[in-house]
Amino acid sequence: MHRSSARPSLQHEVWEALGTDDPDWAVLTDPGRRHGGWDDHREEFYASGRSEVADVLASLPELSGTQRAMDWGSGTGRLTFALLETYDQVTAVDVSRSMLSTLVDRAHQFGLAGRIRPVLVPDLRPDGQHDLALSLLVLQHAADEAEALRALSAMTASLRIGGCLVVEIPAHALTMSARLQPRYRAYRAARMMGFLPATLHRRGLSGISMLCVPEALVRHTLESAGAQIVAVNRWRDSAHEYARYVARRTR
């Protein structure tokens, strides 16, 4: 049985509010870039996306096609725009309307709007036509385990046969603080007391939570959805053990 929580609405509210108040920081949480700190460093912000996409493409067994890619958890387009350097079109998927609004505005500024299809997660209808589905350190912020697993299944169903999926998600919390998440608990308690998200953001509480999904469960979900795992790369930081899964849809 999947572990579930009672917090999907709060979790989605968090990302809607962050998409309005501090969208780039919410995408790339450099401590020194809070409260609009990326505004004067936007080239650096998007360059980091180009570097990460280059690493992803180098990790694939082969590029099976370059027509359509999917960026799950697209935020403000840090990876979306980088994918357009290789793929003809990108489907940008996110839970936040405000994030997608910023992405679309910037796509118009960059002359890329015609090559991007923005989609809210509830509106996505997997079409089996994508060559790549990519999600880097996004599903760790899902509302609960069941939501993360649904996303994995939807990404796989969005691939054509032979298309590749690359997804990162932590498997384990390594410290008591990482397990208890006191700052998220403080945010949740303050919201119950009536404090507004913008007020909490100014006080340093973002509302971002961390979810871990065991590797065995990720494997089972991907394989049940029709994907064959090609590689799993694991690493640790001070708080979590992470895994990056590379898989190919086979049926």
C-alpha positions as CSV (number, residue, x, y, z in Angstrom):
1,M,0.0,0.0,0.0
2,H,1.3,3.4,-0.9
3,R,1.9,5.8,2.0
4,S,-0.4,8.8,1.5
5,S,-0.8,12.1,3.2
6,A,-3.5,14.7,3.8
7,R,-1.5,17.5,2.3
8,P,-1.9,17.6,-1.5
9,S,-3.8,20.9,-1.4
10,L,-1.3,22.6,0.8
11,Q,1.6,21.3,-1.3
12,H,0.1,22.6,-4.5
13,E,-0.7,25.9,-2.8
14,V,3.0,26.2,-1.8
15,W,4.1,25.9,-5.5
16,E,1.5,28.3,-6.7
17,A,2.6,30.9,-4.1
18,L,6.3,30.3,-4.8
19,G,5.6,30.6,-8.5
20,T,4.3,34.1,-7.8
21,D,6.7,35.3,-5.1
22,D,10.1,33.7,-5.9
23,P,9.8,31.4,-8.9
24,D,13.5,31.0,-10.0
25,W,14.7,30.5,-6.4
26,A,12.0,27.8,-6.0
27,V,13.4,26.0,-9.1
28,L,17.1,26.3,-8.1
29,T,17.3,26.9,-4.3
30,D,20.6,28.6,-3.9
31,P,20.6,30.1,-0.4
32,G,22.1,33.3,-1.7
33,R,19.4,33.8,-4.4
34,R,16.3,34.1,-2.3
35,H,13.8,36.9,-2.7
36,G,14.5,37.6,-6.4
37,G,18.2,36.9,-6.1
38,W,18.3,35.2,-9.5
39,D,16.8,38.3,-11.3
40,D,20.3,39.8,-12.0
41,H,21.8,36.3,-12.7
42,R,19.3,34.8,-15.1
43,E,21.9,33.8,-17.7
44,E,23.7,31.8,-15.0
45,F,20.4,30.3,-14.0
46,Y,19.6,29.1,-17.5
47,A,23.2,28.1,-18.2
48,S,23.0,25.6,-15.3
49,G,20.0,24.0,-17.1
50,R,22.0,23.7,-20.3
51,S,24.8,21.9,-18.3
52,E,22.4,19.5,-16.7
53,V,20.6,18.7,-19.9
54,A,24.0,18.0,-21.6
55,D,24.9,15.6,-18.8
56,V,21.5,13.8,-19.2
57,L,21.8,13.4,-22.9
58,A,25.4,12.1,-22.5
59,S,24.0,9.4,-20.1
60,L,21.5,8.0,-22.6
61,P,22.4,4.8,-24.4
62,E,21.5,6.6,-27.6
63,L,19.3,9.4,-28.8
64,S,16.3,7.5,-30.2
65,G,14.7,10.6,-31.7
66,T,14.8,14.4,-31.3
67,Q,11.2,15.4,-32.1
68,R,9.5,15.8,-28.7
69,A,10.7,15.9,-25.1
70,M,8.8,16.3,-21.9
71,D,10.1,18.4,-18.9
72,W,8.1,17.2,-15.8
73,G,8.3,19.9,-13.2
74,S,9.3,22.6,-15.7
75,G,9.1,25.5,-13.3
76,T,10.3,28.6,-15.2
77,G,11.9,26.7,-18.0
78,R,15.5,26.1,-16.7
79,L,15.6,22.7,-18.4
80,T,12.8,23.3,-20.9
81,F,14.7,25.9,-22.9
82,A,17.9,23.8,-22.8
83,L,16.0,20.8,-24.2
84,L,15.0,23.0,-27.2
85,E,18.6,23.1,-28.3
86,T,18.2,19.4,-29.2
87,Y,14.5,18.7,-29.5
88,D,12.0,20.3,-31.9
89,Q,9.3,20.6,-29.3
90,V,9.0,20.4,-25.5
91,T,6.0,19.6,-23.3
92,A,6.4,21.6,-20.1
93,V,4.5,20.0,-17.3
94,D,4.0,21.6,-13.9
95,V,1.5,21.7,-10.9
96,S,1.7,25.5,-10.7
97,R,-0.1,27.9,-13.1
98,S,2.1,30.7,-11.9
99,M,5.2,28.9,-12.8
100,L,3.9,28.0,-16.3
101,S,2.8,31.6,-16.8
102,T,6.4,32.8,-16.2
103,L,7.7,30.1,-18.5
104,V,5.4,31.1,-21.3
105,D,6.2,34.8,-20.8
106,R,10.0,34.1,-21.1
107,A,9.4,31.7,-24.0
108,H,7.9,34.6,-25.9
109,Q,10.8,36.8,-24.9
110,F,13.2,34.2,-26.3
111,G,11.2,33.5,-29.4
112,L,10.5,29.9,-28.4
113,A,6.8,30.0,-27.5
114,G,5.7,28.1,-30.6
115,R,7.9,25.1,-29.7
116,I,6.6,24.7,-26.1
117,R,3.4,23.1,-25.0
118,P,2.6,24.1,-21.3
119,V,0.4,21.6,-19.5
120,L,-0.8,21.5,-15.9
121,V,-0.4,18.1,-14.3
122,P,-4.1,17.4,-14.0
123,D,-4.6,18.3,-17.7
124,L,-2.0,15.9,-19.0
125,R,-3.2,13.1,-21.3
126,P,-0.2,10.9,-22.1
127,D,0.1,10.4,-25.8
128,G,2.9,8.0,-26.3
129,Q,4.7,10.3,-28.7
130,H,7.7,11.7,-26.7
131,D,11.3,10.7,-27.3
132,L,12.4,11.8,-23.8
133,A,10.8,12.4,-20.5
134,L,12.9,14.3,-18.0
135,S,12.4,15.1,-14.3
136,L,15.3,16.2,-12.2
137,L,14.8,16.6,-8.4
138,V,11.1,17.4,-8.8
139,L,9.2,14.4,-7.6
140,Q,10.9,14.8,-4.2
141,H,8.4,17.7,-3.7
142,A,5.3,15.6,-4.6
143,A,2.5,15.8,-2.1
144,D,2.8,12.1,-1.3
145,E,4.2,8.8,-2.5
146,A,1.1,8.0,-4.6
147,E,1.4,11.3,-6.5
148,A,5.1,10.6,-7.3
149,L,4.3,7.1,-8.6
150,R,1.4,8.4,-10.7
151,A,3.9,10.9,-12.2
152,L,6.3,8.1,-13.1
153,S,3.5,6.1,-14.8
154,A,2.3,9.2,-16.7
155,M,5.8,10.0,-17.9
156,T,6.4,6.5,-19.1
157,A,3.0,6.5,-20.9
158,S,4.0,9.8,-22.6
159,L,7.0,8.0,-24.3
160,R,6.9,6.3,-27.6
161,I,8.2,2.8,-27.7
162,G,12.0,3.2,-27.5
163,G,11.8,6.6,-25.9
164,C,13.9,7.3,-22.7
165,L,13.0,8.5,-19.3
166,V,15.5,10.1,-16.9
167,V,14.2,10.9,-13.4
168,E,15.8,11.7,-10.0
169,I,14.3,11.2,-6.6
170,P,15.8,10.6,-3.2
171,A,15.5,7.1,-1.8
172,H,16.3,7.7,1.9
173,A,16.6,10.5,4.4
174,L,19.9,10.2,6.2
175,T,19.4,12.4,9.2
176,M,16.7,13.0,11.9
177,S,16.2,16.5,10.6
178,A,15.7,15.3,7.1
179,R,13.1,12.8,8.3
180,L,11.2,15.2,10.6
181,Q,11.5,18.3,8.3
182,P,11.0,20.9,11.1
183,R,10.9,23.9,8.8
184,Y,8.1,22.4,6.7
185,R,6.2,21.5,9.9
186,A,6.6,25.1,11.1
187,Y,5.2,26.3,7.7
188,R,2.3,24.0,8.0
189,A,1.5,25.0,11.5
190,A,1.7,28.7,10.6
191,R,-0.7,28.3,7.7
192,M,-3.2,26.6,10.1
193,M,-2.9,29.7,12.3
194,G,-3.8,31.9,9.3
195,F,-0.4,33.3,8.2
196,L,-0.3,34.0,4.5
197,P,2.3,32.2,2.3
198,A,3.9,35.5,1.3
199,T,4.4,36.5,4.9
200,L,6.0,33.1,5.7
201,H,8.3,33.4,2.6
202,R,9.5,36.8,3.9
203,R,10.3,35.0,7.2
204,G,12.3,32.3,5.5
205,L,9.8,29.5,5.5
206,S,9.2,28.3,1.9
207,G,6.8,25.4,2.6
208,I,8.9,23.1,0.4
209,S,8.9,19.5,1.7
210,M,11.0,16.5,0.8
211,L,9.7,13.1,-0.1
212,C,11.7,9.9,-0.4
213,V,10.6,6.9,-2.5
214,P,12.4,3.6,-2.0
215,E,14.3,2.3,-5.1
216,A,12.4,-1.0,-5.2
217,L,9.1,0.9,-5.5
218,V,10.4,3.2,-8.3
219,R,11.7,0.1,-10.1
220,H,8.4,-1.7,-9.8
221,T,6.4,1.3,-10.9
222,L,8.5,1.9,-14.0
223,E,8.6,-1.7,-15.0
224,S,4.8,-2.1,-14.5
225,A,4.3,0.9,-16.7
226,G,6.3,-0.7,-19.5
227,A,9.8,0.7,-19.0
228,Q,13.1,-1.2,-18.7
229,I,15.7,0.4,-16.4
230,V,19.0,0.9,-18.1
231,A,21.0,2.4,-15.3
232,V,20.7,3.7,-11.7
233,N,23.2,6.3,-10.5
234,R,23.3,6.9,-6.8
235,W,24.8,9.7,-4.7
236,R,24.5,11.3,-1.3
237,D,24.5,14.8,0.2
238,S,24.5,15.5,3.9
239,A,20.8,14.8,4.3
240,H,19.6,12.3,1.6
241,E,20.6,9.4,-0.6
242,Y,19.5,10.1,-4.2
243,A,19.0,8.0,-7.3
244,R,18.9,8.9,-11.0
245,Y,17.0,6.3,-13.1
246,V,17.6,6.0,-16.8
247,A,14.9,3.8,-18.4
248,R,13.6,3.0,-21.9
249,R,10.0,2.3,-22.7
250,T,9.8,-1.2,-24.2
251,R,6.0,-1.8,-24.4
